[in-house]
Amino acid sequence: MSGSAGAAGFRGFVSARRDGNTNLNGSLSFRWMGGNASDVLWPRPNLEINLRETASRIFLDGVLHGALYVNMHVLHWRQGPVDPSGAAIFVDVTASARISSFLLYYTMENLADDRSPLLSPLRVEGRNESWGARWSLID
């Protein structure tokens, strides 16, 4: 390996609480790699941005807890003759409601329905939805 490559990035986190019943949390990270550093072992993205947001609220004197989670992942590879190449955006959303130890949740993954390959020839699944219930039997 010869030559040089630049790299830059940052991470940030924000948290806010209102009246003890509402919580807002967010994080943002950014990574950029210049030169050919992103292609040393395999085509890694030369630009990567990740945004995570969480909002939760407690209702009915702590009996009901609702939450919403959003995760957005933006990737960009250099244009090239092989996959992956170009840009991809992945957005996942989850909503949940907890009553005591019983949890109901609904998740939507890859809202943008982006089918970019992460590693050729493997592609990301398209839009996906799931829901479920979980009951913790712990004292």
Phi, psi and chi 1 to 4 in degrees:
 res  aa     phi    psi   chi1   chi2   chi3   chi4
   1 MET       -  130.4  -70.9 -177.8 -106.7      -
   2 SER  -133.3  168.9   63.0      -      -      -
   3 GLY    89.7 -176.5      -      -      -      -
   4 SER  -132.7  159.5   63.5      -      -      -
   5 ALA  -140.8  139.5      -      -      -      -
   6 GLY   -94.4  154.2      -      -      -      -
   7 ALA  -144.3  145.7      -      -      -      -
   8 ALA  -149.5  157.5      -      -      -      -
   9 GLY  -178.6  170.3      -      -      -      -
  10 PHE  -157.3  162.2   71.4   85.8      -      -
  11 ARG  -136.0  141.8  -72.3 -174.6  180.0 -174.3
  12 GLY  -137.9  152.6      -      -      -      -
  13 PHE  -141.1  134.9 -179.7   77.8      -      -
  14 VAL  -128.2  136.2  175.2      -      -      -
  15 SER  -136.1  136.6  178.7      -      -      -
  16 ALA  -139.3  143.1      -      -      -      -
  17 ARG  -131.9  138.4 -178.2  175.9  -68.6 -135.0
  18 ARG  -127.3  120.9 -178.7  176.4  166.2 -120.2
  19 ASP    54.2   20.6  -62.2  -25.8      -      -
  20 GLY    73.3   -7.7      -      -      -      -
  21 ASN  -106.7  -18.9  -68.6  -28.1      -      -
  22 THR  -121.6  129.8  -57.3      -      -      -
  23 ASN  -122.8  134.9  -67.5  -46.3      -      -
  24 LEU  -126.4  125.9  -59.8  171.9      -      -
  25 ASN  -131.3  142.3  -66.0  -50.8      -      -
  26 GLY  -149.7  148.8      -      -      -      -
  27 SER  -140.8  148.9   67.0      -      -      -
  28 LEU  -137.8  129.4  174.7   67.7      -      -
  29 SER  -130.2  151.1   63.6      -      -      -
  30 PHE  -142.2  135.0  165.0   85.7      -      -
  31 ARG  -141.7  132.6 -176.9 -176.3   58.5   78.7
  32 TRP  -130.7  137.0  171.1   82.0      -      -
  33 MET  -125.3  125.4  -64.4 -176.7   84.7      -
  34 GLY   -95.9  175.8      -      -      -      -
  35 GLY    63.8 -145.9      -      -      -      -
  36 ASN  -104.5   18.0  -69.0  -34.6      -      -
  37 ALA   -61.4  -30.1      -      -      -      -
  38 SER   -79.1   -6.9   60.8      -      -      -
  39 ASP  -114.2   17.3  -64.6  -33.5      -      -
  40 VAL   -65.3  -52.7  171.7      -      -      -
  41 LEU   -99.0  -41.7  -62.3  176.0      -      -
  42 TRP  -157.5  168.1   67.4   84.8      -      -
  43 PRO   -67.8   89.4  -17.6   28.4      -      -
  44 ARG   -83.3  152.8  -70.4 -178.0   55.9 -177.7
  45 PRO   -62.7  138.7  -10.8   18.0      -      -
  46 ASN   -86.0  -13.0   62.6  -30.6      -      -
  47 LEU  -136.7  131.0  175.6   64.9      -      -
  48 GLU  -141.1  124.9 -174.4  173.4   -1.8      -
  49 ILE  -126.5  130.8  -59.2  170.4      -      -
  50 ASN  -128.3  126.5 -165.0   16.5      -      -
  51 LEU  -122.5  126.3  174.0   67.7      -      -
  52 ARG  -126.6  130.5  -66.5 -178.6 -176.4 -167.1
  53 GLU  -129.9  140.1  -63.8  -66.1  -31.7      -
  54 THR  -134.9  130.8  -57.4      -      -      -
  55 ALA  -128.1  130.0      -      -      -      -
  56 SER  -139.7  152.7   63.6      -      -      -
  57 ARG  -146.3  142.7 -179.4  156.0  176.6   92.5
  58 ILE  -103.5  129.5  -62.0  172.3      -      -
  59 PHE  -118.4  164.3  -58.2   95.1      -      -
  60 LEU    52.5   51.4  -56.1  172.8      -      -
  61 ASP    54.4   39.8  -65.1  -34.1      -      -
  62 GLY    89.7    1.7      -      -      -      -
  63 VAL   -77.2  -39.0  175.1      -      -      -
  64 LEU  -115.1  131.1  176.1   63.5      -      -
  65 HIS  -125.4  119.1 -179.7 -100.5      -      -
  66 GLY  -110.5  146.2      -      -      -      -
  67 ALA  -146.7  150.1      -      -      -      -
  68 LEU  -133.8  128.9  177.6   66.7      -      -
  69 TYR  -121.2  134.2  -51.1   93.1      -      -
  70 VAL  -130.0  131.0  177.5      -      -      -
  71 ASN  -129.3  120.5 -175.0   25.6      -      -
  72 MET  -119.5  129.0 -176.1  173.4   74.9      -
  73 HIS  -125.4  118.7 -157.1   70.9      -      -
  74 VAL  -112.5  127.6  178.3      -      -      -
  75 LEU  -125.7  146.9  -58.1  171.0      -      -
  76 HIS  -140.5  126.5 -176.5  -89.3      -      -
  77 TRP  -107.4  153.3  -66.9  -89.2      -      -
  78 ARG   -61.8  147.3  -82.3 -173.9 -160.3   78.5
  79 GLN   -65.4  130.4  -65.8  -66.3  -23.5      -
  80 GLY  -154.9  175.3      -      -      -      -
  81 PRO   -77.7  -11.4   27.5  -32.6      -      -
  82 VAL  -122.4  157.3  -63.8      -      -      -
  83 ASP   -78.4  150.5  -76.9  -20.3      -      -
  84 PRO   -78.0  149.0   25.8  -29.4      -      -
  85 SER  -149.4  140.8  177.5      -      -      -
  86 GLY    91.9 -151.3      -      -      -      -
  87 ALA  -117.3  159.0      -      -      -      -
  88 ALA  -147.1  143.3      -      -      -      -
  89 ILE  -128.8  126.2  -62.2  175.3      -      -
  90 PHE  -120.9  126.9  -55.4  103.6      -      -
  91 VAL  -127.2  126.2  179.5      -      -      -
  92 ASP  -120.4  140.2  -58.0  -27.3      -      -
  93 VAL  -133.6  135.6  175.7      -      -      -
  94 THR  -132.6  134.5  -60.6      -      -      -
  95 ALA  -120.2  139.0      -      -      -      -
  96 SER  -142.2  154.9   67.7      -      -      -
  97 ALA  -136.2  129.0      -      -      -      -
  98 ARG  -119.9  127.6  178.5 -174.5  -58.4  -85.7
  99 ILE  -118.4  110.9  -59.3  172.1      -      -
 100 SER    56.1 -114.3 -174.6      -      -      -
 101 SER  -105.7   12.4   62.4      -      -      -
 102 PHE  -104.7  127.5 -176.2   71.9      -      -
 103 LEU  -122.5  129.8  176.1   73.0      -      -
 104 LEU  -111.4  137.7  -68.6  171.7      -      -
 105 TYR  -143.5  155.6   64.4   89.7      -      -
 106 TYR  -138.6  129.9  179.2   72.9      -      -
 107 THR  -127.7  135.7  -59.9      -      -      -
 108 MET  -120.6  123.0  -67.0  179.9  -71.3      -
 109 GLU  -111.4  146.2  -62.3  172.8  -26.9      -
 110 ASN    54.9   56.5 -164.2    3.5      -      -
 111 LEU   -57.7  -32.5  -73.0  178.0      -      -
 112 ALA   -75.6   -5.9      -      -      -      -
 113 ASP    54.7   38.6 -159.4   22.9      -      -
 114 ASP   -80.4  125.0 -164.8  -36.2      -      -
 115 ARG  -110.2   34.2  -51.2 -130.6  177.0  163.6
 116 SER   -64.7  147.0  -64.4      -      -      -
 117 PRO   -79.2  135.8   27.0  -31.6      -      -
 118 LEU   -85.6  -42.3  -69.2 -179.5      -      -
 119 LEU  -137.4  122.9  -68.2  171.3      -      -
 120 SER   -64.0  134.6 -174.1      -      -      -
 121 PRO   -97.4   12.1   37.3  -35.8      -      -
 122 LEU   -77.5  126.6  -56.1  175.3      -      -
 123 ARG  -109.0  155.5  -66.8 -163.9  173.4  -85.8
 124 VAL   -73.6  143.4  174.9      -      -      -
 125 GLU   -64.4  155.5  -72.1 -173.6   27.4      -
 126 GLY   -73.3 -162.6      -      -      -      -
 127 ARG   -56.4  138.1 -170.2  173.4  -63.0  121.9
 128 ASN  -139.9  139.1 -168.2   11.0      -      -
 129 GLU  -128.8  145.4  -61.4  177.0   40.3      -
 130 SER  -150.1  155.8   62.7      -      -      -
 131 TRP  -144.8  163.0   61.5  -87.4      -      -
 132 GLY  -174.3  177.3      -      -      -      -
 133 ALA  -134.5  146.5      -      -      -      -
 134 ARG  -140.2  136.6 -174.5  171.5   35.3 -159.7
 135 TRP  -128.1  118.5 -173.0    8.5      -      -
 136 SER   -88.8  126.6  -61.1      -      -      -
 137 LEU  -106.1   47.1  -59.4  173.7      -      -
 138 ILE  -110.7  135.4  -61.3  173.4      -      -
 139 ASP   -70.7      -  -72.8  -19.5      -      -
